[in-house]
Amino acid sequence: MGGPVDRRGFLIASTSTLAAAVAQWITAEPALAVSGRGGEVGAEAADLFDTRLDALRHLDDTVGAGEVYDAGVLEIRLITGLLKNASYTETTGRRLFAAGAEASRLAGSCAYDAGRHAAERHFIACLRASASAKDPTLGAVTLAFWANLRYNADDPQGALHLIDGALADRRKISSPRVMAMLHARAARAHSKAGHPTLAWWQVDAAFDAYSRADVPEADLPSMYWINHGELHQVAASSALTLGEHHRALENFQAAVTHEDPYDTAREARGAVIYQARQAEAHLALGDVDSALDIGHQVIDAMGGIDSARTTGTLADLRGQLTGHRHIRAVADFLDYAA
């Protein structure tokens, strides 16, 4: 499910567009009160949007990006309609812009996961809305998700530019989990760029930032998925990209055995991606049997997961196994996974 991934096709924003978007975010003026038009909306409306968006975040974990993308676009339309046609106080207006930013961020990440090339347009809209909301933490979250798209589309330098923009005034970022995510994304970008020393420095910085995090409710509820297990998965993926395969396997194992583990039941889509990468590490070390065993687990787990990224990760594993087709078990797997 999910179809093929045209990684380069996601890059609809030029380098100058990236720079302009970050600059506009840093310098934008926050929203003001609006009166004299339509009905007045208050905090109740903002509360309802927050509740709906929280539900969509968790639905994305379970039902897949395709359906949640459509729901996220609907939320954007509802929020935009109120911002254009209703009256509201400055506080309510900023909360509505924050809700609009999160809806756009969610639509962007779901678009990317579903293989839709509209992802960057949503991220640009999200960044502008977060500036109007006067919420630098939300803007930093957007830049972290956007960076993920860029380095996976073979533009690690563009990803690092976005992360540098997010960290330009790190004192304004209120969430240790967001700081941990930014450093984790920087680690992946440096690994893609072939910078091992910088990549591992960023991994250490991610764990250090997370050490200051409180429970998600007291940190940032939308970052509930950032934990030790997630950071070990990032470290493992970085090691795999850098060719440090033993180190990758150590971190893949730590991700699920740590007392604060990666939640494979809740994060089924991510678990499939990380399992496929684990199989790649075994294959690189010459352990074809372990790679095939995990490969079959990946295919079994993929049933019902609508994600172009999981499909693309499996395709990468199949491509690496092709050189071993002379082994009967590999040939059978490649035919089964076709």
N, C-alpha and C positions, 0 to 999 in steps of 0.2 A: 504494500500500500504506500501511498505518498508520491509515487512516481519518481523520475530521475531528477537530479539536482544540477542545474546549470549555475555553478558557483559564480562565475564572472558575470552572469546575467543579472545578479542582484545589485551590481555596482552602477546605480543610475546617477549617483552624485559624484561630481568631479572633485579633485583635490581642493580647488578654489571654493567649491560649494561647502565642503566640510569646514574649511577655515571660516567662511562667512557665517555659517550656522552657529559655530561655537562663539564667534565674536558677537553676534546678535544676542545670543543667550546671556553672555556676560554683561552686556551693556543695556539690555532692554529695561524699560520702565515697568513696574508692576501695575496691575489693574486697579482702577479706581471705582468708586460707587457709581451706579447708573440709576437715574430716576426719570420719571415722566414718560415711560413707555410701558405698555402691556401691564400684566399683573405683577405684583411683587412676590418674589420667591425668597424664602429664608433658609435657615439652617436645616430644616427638615428635608428639603430637596437635596441638599448636599449630603446629608446623612444617608438618604436612600441610594444615591449614586455610589457612595462609598461601600455600602452593603452589597449592591449588585456587582460592583467590580471585584470585591473580595471573592464572591461566589464564582465569577468568571475565571479568576486566577486558579482556583482549585479545580474547576471543571476542565481547564486546560490540561491539568495533570492526568485526568481520567478519560475524557471523551475525545481528546485530540484537538489539534490546532484549527482544522478546517471549520468546524462548527463554531468554535469560540471566536474565530476571526469575524464571522458574520455578525455574531452578537456584539463584538467589540465595535464594529462599524456602526451598528445601530445605536450603541451608547454615545458614540461621538456625535451622531446626528441629533440625538435628544439634547445633549449638553450644549451643542452649538446653537440649537434653536432657542434655548433659554438665554444664553449669553447675548444673542442678537436681538431678542424680542421682549425680554422681561426686564423688570427693575430689581435691583438688589443692592445691598450694602457692600462696602469695600471688602469686609470679611467674607461674606457669602460669595461675592464675585471671585475672590481668590481661591476659595474652596472649589467653586465650579470649574475654574481654570485648571486646578490641580486634578480634579476628576477627569476633565477632558484630556489632560496630559497623560494620565495613567491609562485611560481608554485607548489613546493613540499608541502608547508604548506597548500595551498588550496586543493591539491589532498589528503593530509592526513585528513583534516577536512571533506572533502566530502566522503572519504572512510569510515570514522567512522560513518557519518550520514547515509550512504547507507548500513551499516552493513557489510562492507568489512574489513577483518582482516589485510589488508596491511597498515593500517593507521600509525602504529608506524614506519614502514620502511621509509615511506615518511617523518615523523617528524625527524628521524635521519639524512636523507639526507639534509633536510632543515637546520638543525642546523649546519651541516658541511659547507654548501654553504653560510650561513649567516656569518660564521667566515671568509671564503675566501673573502666575500664582505666587511669585516671590518665594519659590521653593527650590533652592539650589541642590538639596539632596535628591529630589525627584529628577532634576535635570541631570545629575551625576549618574543616576540609575539608567536613564535613557542613553547616555553616552557609553555606559558599560555594555548595554545590550547591542547598541549600534557597532561598537568595537568588535563584538563577537562575530557579527556578520562580516565585517571588513577583513579580519584576519582569516576567517574561513573561506573567503573569496579571494585569497592570495594577495591581500593588501595589508600586511602587518604594519607597515609604516603609517598608513591611514588610520589603522586602529590605535596605534600609539599616539598619534596626534589627538584623537578624540579623548583618550584617557588623560593625556597631559592637560587638555582643556578642563576636564572634570576636576583634576587635582590642583589646578592653578591656585585656587584658594581653598585648600582642604579644610581650613578652620570652619567654613560654613557648612560642611557636610556633617549632619548631626548623628548619623548612624554608623557605628563600628562595622556592622555587617556590610553596608554599602562600601566602606573603605576596603574591607576584605575582598569584596567582589571586584573592585577596581584593580587592586593589586593582582588578583588572580587572573583577570583578563589581560593585564599587562604581561604577566608571566607567559601566557599562551602566545601573545603577539611576539614577544622576544624569542620564544622557542621557534615560532614559524619563521622568524627572520634569521635564525641561526646564531642567537646571542646567548650561549649557555650561562655565562656568569650573571648577566642581567636577569635572565629568566629565573634562576634560583634565588637571586636577591629578592625578586618580587614574590616568589613563593613564600619565603621567610616573612616578608612584610605582610602578606595576606594572613598567615597564621598569627602574627603578632597583633594585627588589627582585630582579628576575631577573638583574641584572648580578652579583649575589653568589652565584648558584646554581652548584653543582658538577654533575657528571654525575648523572643520576637515581639511579643506584645508591648514590651517596654523599649524595644529598639525600633524596628520598623516592621509592622505586621506582614507587609508584602514580601519581605526578605526571609520568610520562615524557612526557606529551603537552603539557606547558607548555613553550613555547619562544618565540623571537622571532616566528616566523610566527603562532602562536596569538595573541600579544599584538597583532600588527598587525591580525589579523582582528577582535579586540575593538575596537581603535581605529577601524577602518573601520565596524563596525556602529554604534558610538557616533556617529560623524560622520553616518552615514546618518539615524539617528533625530533628530539635531539639525538636519538639513537642510543640512549642509555636504557637498555631493555630490562636489565635486572632491577634497576631503580624504579622503572615503570611498574613491574610486577609487585614490588614491595609496597608501593603506594596504592595500587589497585586492591591489594589484600587489606591494607590498613583502612581503606575507605569503608569496607563492610564489617571489619572486626573492631574498629574503635568503639569506645563506650558512647560516643556521639556519632553514630554511623550514618552513612548514606542510606536514605530510605528507598530501597528498591521497589517496595510495593507501591508507594505513592508516586515515585518518580520513574514509572515504568519505561517511558520513552528514553530518558537519560540513561537508565540502567542498561538498555539495549545498546546504546551507542558506546558506553564504557566497556561493556562486555566484548563487543566487536574489537575495540582497541586492545583489550587484554589478549584476545586471540592473536592479534597482529604481533604483540610482543613475544608470545610463545613461539610463533612461527619464525620470527627473526632470530630466535635462539636455537632454532632447529627442532623444536618440539612440535612436530606436526600433529601428533595424536591429541595433545592438549588443545591445540588450535582448533582442530576439527570438533572436539567435544564441546568447546565453548561456542563454536560456530553453530552447531545444531541447537544449543540452548538459545542462541540469538534468534534463529528462525522460529522456534517454538514461541518465544516471548513476543515476537513481532506481530502475531495474529491480532488484528483489531486495532493496532496502533497506526493512526493515519499521520505519517510524518515523512516528508521527503528527506529530512536529515538522517533518519534511521536507515532509509533505503539507500542513501548515498554512502553511509558508513559500511553497510553490508557489501555494497558494490566494491568499495576499497578493499575489503577483506578478500572477496572473490578474486579481484585482480591480482593480489599478492599470492593467492593459492594456485593461480593458473600455472605458474612455473613448476608446480609439483603434480601436475595432472597425470604423470606417469604412475603415480601411486593410486591404486584402485580406489581406496577409501576417499581420496581427494577428488578423483573423477566423479565418484558417486555423489559427493557433496555438491560439487559444482553443477551437476545436472539437476540435483534436487533444489538448489538455491536459485536456479536460472529464472 
